[in-house]
Amino acid sequence: MKQVQGIQASEGIAIGKVKIYQGAQPVVEPQRVQDVRKELALYEFACREATLELERVYRQAMGEVGKQAAEIFEAQLILLQDASFDRYIREKIIGEQVSASYAVYSAGEHFGAILGAMPDETARARRMDMKDVAGRVVRMLEQRSQEETEQECYVIVSREMTPGAVMTLGKDKVLAYITQNGSYQSHAAILARSMEIPAVTGVDVSTLEDGMEVAVDGEQGVVYLQPDEATCKELLDRVEEQKRLEKARKALIGAQTVTLSGHKVGLYANIGSREEVQAVIDNGGEGIGLLRTEFLFLGRSQMPEEEEQYRTYRYIAEQMQGKKVVLRTLDIGGDKPASYLPMEQEENPALGYRGIRICLQHRELFLTQLRAVLRAAAYGQVAVMFPMITSVDEVRKAKECLKEAREQLQAAGVSYGQVQMGIMIETPAAVMLAEELAKEVDFFSIGTNDLTQYTLAADRQNPAVRQVYDTRHPAIMKMIEHVVAAAHKAGITVSICGELGGDVTVTEQFVHMGMDIFSVSPVKLLEIRERIRSIS
C-alpha cells in the first residue's frame, strides 16, 4: 500500500476502482479556411447554442446543488458574452483565416493562461471556467458530446476537472474525484462539495491506472493506492460512525427546538430554489427564514413575469403548509448581474450597485415582485424582507413600494394576503441604526457573511485575506449582540441567517444572547437542533 498526501477539496470517504477521465475538452489543431464569413456565422450560431446549454445547466445546478454552486455557471455565461473574448475570436478568424473551432480553442487557451498566471487564487479558479466555456463552444461547432461515465461507480481521476464536467458526470456514478491540478477554492471543488462527493487534489495522477483500487480520504486530503484491509476497515468505521450520528439526529425530526431549561428557539432553513423545499421538510425545518429569490431572475434573457414569480412563491408557501416563509427581495448586482438590466462592470461590486439600491431605482421590477409576493401570501404565512439596507430612508421607500403594490392589486380586484416586513442587517450602518430601524419593521435577519466582510474590510471571496475574514471576530459578536438587544427593545424578533448561524461552536452563545430564530442550510437543521436541545 502506498499513501499519497494531497490537498483536501471535498470531505468524505470513498473506496473503489479508478477511472481515468480523459475529459471532453477538445484539442483543436489550426486549420486554414477560405470562407471567413461562413466561419463567423458558425461561431455565432455555436455561441447561441452554448448560451442555451449553459442556461439549462445553471437551472439544473440550482435544483440539484443550490444557489452558490449554480453561480459558477452564471459566471460562465458572463465569460461567454465577454467583449474581449468575442473580439479575440473574430480577429483570429478574420486576420489569420482559421476555422472558428481553432479560434475559440485558441481564445480559451489565451485567456485561460492569463487567469492562471494571476496571484489571486480566486482569479486562478476562473481559468478552468474559461476553458470550460471555450470547450463548450467548440463542442457545439464540432457537434461533440460530453463524455459520460460507465454504469459502474468509479473514483474519477484526471489532471484537472472543469465545473461543466463535474455537473455532467453527476453524483450517482461518481464515488470520488482525484485531480492533479486544482484547489479547495476551485469551482470544480465547490461543486463536488455541494454534491457531497469526496475529492482530493494535488496528486500526481500519472501513478494511477484504470481499474486500480484506491481509498480517498477527503477529510485528510489523502489517497491510499491499493489500500490494505486494515486501512479500509478504519476508513469504513469512520463512515459508519458518521452514519450513526446522522441516524441519531433523524430521530429529532419533528422534535421541538427547545433548551434543557424549556426555552423555545425557532429553527428555519435558507434555500435558493423551489426544489430545496423538500429538503427543509425532510429535515424538520420549522419554516424558511431566507428564500433567495435570485434563482428566478438569473441565467435568463428577460425578467420573469409576475405570474411566474407568483406561481413559484405560492408553490413554496403551500408546500410549507402554514409554516413561515421569508422571501428576500431581489439581491442582484455587481457580482450577480442580470443581462436585461443595464449594469456597468464595477471594480468593487460588493460595495456597489446591488440589492435594495437596484430595486428602488427599477421601481416597476420591484413592484412586480412585491405584487407576486402579496398574491402568494393568500396561500400561506409569507413575509418579505429587504437586503443591503443602510438607512431608515431606504426602508421607508421600500414600505411605500409595498403599499403601492397592495393598492395596485386591490384596484385590479386581485386577491392577496398580509405580509410581515423585515430587513437584512448586513452592513455596519444597519447595526448602528438598529434601534431606529427596529421601529420601522416587524423583524430583523442578520446576514453574517456580508456583515463580516464589510466590518473587517476583508473580501470573503479573496483567499489572501482568509485569515482576516473571521465571522467569530469579537467585533462581529458585539454587533450581533447589539442588534438582538435593539430588536427586543422594540418588541420585534431577530434571526441569524448567515453561515455563522450553522456554526455549532457559537450556538450556545447566540441562544444566551436571546436569538429568536436560527436560519441555516437544510443539511444543518438537525445538528443545530441537537445542539440547542443540549443547552441548559
Secondary structure, DSSP 8 states (H G I E B T S, - for coil): -EEEE-EEEE--EEEEEEEE---S-------B-S-HHHHHHHHHHHHHHHHHHHHHHHHHHHHHH-HHHHHHHHHHHHHHT-HHHHHHHHHHHHHH-B-HHHHHHHHHHHHHHHHHT-S-HHHHHHHHHHHHHHHHHHHHHHT-------SS-EEEEES---HHHHHHH-SSSEEEEEESS--TTSHHHHHHHHTT--EEES--GGG--TT-EEEEETTTTEEEES--HHHHHHHHHHHHHHHHHHHHHHTTTT---B-TT--B-EEEEEESSGGGHHHHHHTT-SEEEEEEGGGGTSSSSS---HHHHHHHHHHHHHHTTTSEEEEE----BTTB--TTS-----SSGGGSS-THHHHHHSHHHHHHHHHHHHHHGGGS-EEEEESS---HHHHHHHHHHHHHHHHHHHHHT------EEEEEE-SHHHHHTHHHHHTT-SEEEE-HHHHHHHHHT--TT-GGGTTT--TT-HHHHHHHHHHHHHHHHHT-EEEE-SGGGG-TTSHHHHHHHT--EEEE-GGGHHHHHHHHTT--
